Amino acid sequence: MVNAPVRYQLAGSTAAEISASAERELRSGRLRAGDRLPPVRSLSGQLGVSPGTVAAAYKALRLRGITVGDGRRGTRIAHQPAVSSPTAAESFAVRSIPAGVRDLASGNPDPSLLPDIRPYLRDVSRAPLGEVSRLYGEPPYLAELVDMARAQFAADGVPADAVAVVGGALDGVERALQAQLRPGDQVIVEDPGYPGVLDLVAALGLSALPVAIDAEGVLPAAFERAAAGGARAAVITPRAQNPTGAALTDARARQLRAVLREYPGILVIEDDHAGVISGAAAVTLAHRRRQRWAVIRSVSKVLGPDLCLAALSGDEATVALVEGRRQLGAGWVSRILQRLVVGLWSDPSVSSLMIRAALEYSARREAFVRALAAAGVSVEAPSGLNVWVPVHEEQAAVARLLAEGWLVAAGERFRRRTRPAVRVTVSCLAPAEAPVVASLLAAAYRPGPRLG
């Protein structure tokens, strides 16, 4: 039995036993997200097994989405490992935010800029039962919902010949990847990028290829290197990139399309999770002549996080595979939820609220970027609800702001090769408050003198 750092113990004489002990410790809460596992040779010596046995155990954990490689720092538990645990549930609980502290870490939209769904729930409840709730054997989608989704895609230049309805943005990403890839395949991901995508790729047994981005999106040269290295898919955020706020421009899209023409077999997935409230025009890499692609539009940031629904447009083969796999499992997205979204999308007052939300979020984001510039920190965030701010040391910056009553997210879980930073969610940060947070981050950006 080995006393690995402080809380947990790994045991076993075979790769299966060692990996099972790690899962057991994770389920118990003694092993937690972000914890680093012992080096292979260190653990092999303590357990009296070969380094190959430990390496095989670590590989099995990685293929099941429980651990991720961390370069020279070894192997650590994923931010959202594919095993539930008490600590994982606690880490997402709102009650974990101290009283009196403003939440600039969660990535949530402003509740005041979301529609009140209660009137639409009443409308759904008044409809005949046969129109509200789907029965077995009936079409999985409401025709009105698909028609609306097609119109929205087409208005933004996204081909919409084949459209499916899925249970949110990540559900769409997962289903598209599962439809076309196999464990071990390589996937291009943004760096920094959304932890949900990074952990999902790991949980599917796929290998992530981090690619650097700037304010206009993925860097073409880095993207081409990853494509030449054997990537089978790429997950791209065309606007409101999380955590940086990057937005794909027409010029950058042309460069990326030129690269993709040389690699026609790569599955390109666009996660357009913020859509119309992102504050940036829609730009897409999708094209009818491309072999494999999918564009996913979620309603969660626009209409409310509890509305787990997204429209997925893609090439005919990918959409058919997504629908086929869904029929074998969940079957369909709730007809009640579909009808609720149709009601919201059909209401002119909701459309007006979405326009107002886009303007409000842009004003808050731009005010914060200006405040950072005035404090001596230059960043770009052309869209979305978040701003990525470089700091000297992440945990020290988070602690400094927390002491002053502001909670921001440490950047470690978002990045792979990029420098330390914190993510600041500005959706609820008033322009008048921006200079206060900016001044605190400016102090964290410049390291102070060493003492002692």
Stockholm file with secondary structure:
# STOCKHOLM 1.0

chainA/1-452         MVNAPVRYQLAGSTAAEISASAERELRSGRLRAGDRLPPVRSLSGQLGVSPGTVAAAYKALRLRGITVGDGRRGTRIAHQPAVSSPTAAESFAVRSIPAGVRDLASGNPDPSLLPDIRPYLRDVSRAPLGEVSRLYGEPPYLAELVDMARAQFAADGVPADAVAVVGGALDGVERALQAQLRPGDQVIVEDPGYPGVLDLVAALGLSALPVAIDAEGVLPAAFERAAAGGARAAVITPRAQNPTGAALTDARARQLRAVLREYPGILVIEDDHAGVISGAAAVTLAHRRRQRWAVIRSVSKVLGPDLCLAALSGDEATVALVEGRRQLGAGWVSRILQRLVVGLWSDPSVSSLMIRAALEYSARREAFVRALAAAGVSVEAPSGLNVWVPVHEEQAAVARLLAEGWLVAAGERFRRRTRPAVRVTVSCLAPAEAPVVASLLAAAYRPGPRLG
#=GR chainA/1-452 SS CEECSTTCEECCSSHHHHHHHHHHHHHHTSSCTTCBCCCHHHHHHHHTSCHHHHHHHHHHHHHTTSEEECGGGCEEECSSCSSCCHHHHHHTCGGGSCTTCEECSSCCCCGGGSCCCHHHHHHHHHSCHHHHSCCTTSCSSCHHHHHHHHHHHHHTTCCCSSEEEESSHHHHHHHHHHHHCCTTCEEEEEESCCHHHHHHHHHTTCEEEEEEEETTEECHHHHHHHHHTTCCEEEECCSSCTTTCCCCCHHHHHHHHHHHHTCTTCEEEEEECSGGGSSSCCCCCCCTTCSSEEEEEESHHHHCTTCCCEEEEECHHHHHHHHHHHHHTTCSCCHHHHHHHHHHHHCHHHHHHHHHHHHHHHHHHHHHHHHHHHTTCCCCCCSSSEEEEECSCHHHHHHHHHHTTEECEESTTTCSSSCCEEEEECTTCCGGGHHHHHHHHHHHHSCCCCCC
#=GC SS_cons         CEECSTTCEECCSSHHHHHHHHHHHHHHTSSCTTCBCCCHHHHHHHHTSCHHHHHHHHHHHHHTTSEEECGGGCEEECSSCSSCCHHHHHHTCGGGSCTTCEECSSCCCCGGGSCCCHHHHHHHHHSCHHHHSCCTTSCSSCHHHHHHHHHHHHHTTCCCSSEEEESSHHHHHHHHHHHHCCTTCEEEEEESCCHHHHHHHHHTTCEEEEEEEETTEECHHHHHHHHHTTCCEEEECCSSCTTTCCCCCHHHHHHHHHHHHTCTTCEEEEEECSGGGSSSCCCCCCCTTCSSEEEEEESHHHHCTTCCCEEEEECHHHHHHHHHHHHHTTCSCCHHHHHHHHHHHHCHHHHHHHHHHHHHHHHHHHHHHHHHHHTTCCCCCCSSSEEEEECSCHHHHHHHHHHTTEECEESTTTCSSSCCEEEEECTTCCGGGHHHHHHHHHHHHSCCCCCC
//
